[in-house]
């Protein structure tokens, strides 16, 4: 019984362990970068999929109201015109799906191999 419990615990730990891009996503968040998007945006979903399970660590700001009819005040104030929009510490922006290599270059964060 102990062996079965140990095996199940190890499998659960492996399944819930850190994602490949956890460090990268955390570094992006710490670099004062913001990822603006909308829950209904397919390009935003694709951008998140690039990070796999590490997407939850991204500095993501939801811009859509639940009814999809308006933009949240924070995104209005930030003058977000399209999704996804990445805003970097220096004030520059990239819109659309940005490659992981492109994000690494703009943020100075190391992309894992």
HUNOR-V406776 format. One record per backbone hydrogen bond with DSSP energy under -0.5 kcal/mol. CO is the residue of the C=O (numbers start at 1). NH is the residue of the N-H. If there is no record, write none. Layout:
co=<CO & CO>
nh=<NH & NH>
This chain:
co=<1 & 2 & 3 & 4 & 5 & 6 & 7 & 8 & 9 & 10 & 11 & 12 & 13 & 19 & 21 & 22 & 23 & 24 & 25 & 26 & 27 & 28 & 28 & 29 & 31 & 34 & 34 & 35 & 36 & 36 & 37 & 38 & 40 & 41 & 42 & 43 & 44 & 45 & 46 & 47 & 48 & 49 & 51 & 52 & 53 & 54 & 55 & 58 & 59 & 61 & 63 & 65 & 70 & 72 & 72 & 73 & 74 & 75 & 76 & 79 & 84 & 85 & 85 & 86 & 87 & 88 & 92 & 94 & 99 & 100 & 101 & 102 & 103 & 104 & 110>
nh=<5 & 6 & 7 & 8 & 9 & 10 & 11 & 12 & 13 & 14 & 15 & 16 & 17 & 22 & 25 & 26 & 27 & 28 & 29 & 30 & 31 & 31 & 33 & 32 & 89 & 36 & 87 & 61 & 84 & 85 & 63 & 41 & 42 & 45 & 46 & 47 & 48 & 49 & 50 & 51 & 51 & 52 & 54 & 55 & 56 & 57 & 58 & 60 & 35 & 37 & 72 & 68 & 65 & 75 & 76 & 77 & 78 & 80 & 79 & 81 & 96 & 36 & 87 & 94 & 34 & 91 & 88 & 86 & 103 & 104 & 105 & 106 & 107 & 108 & 112>
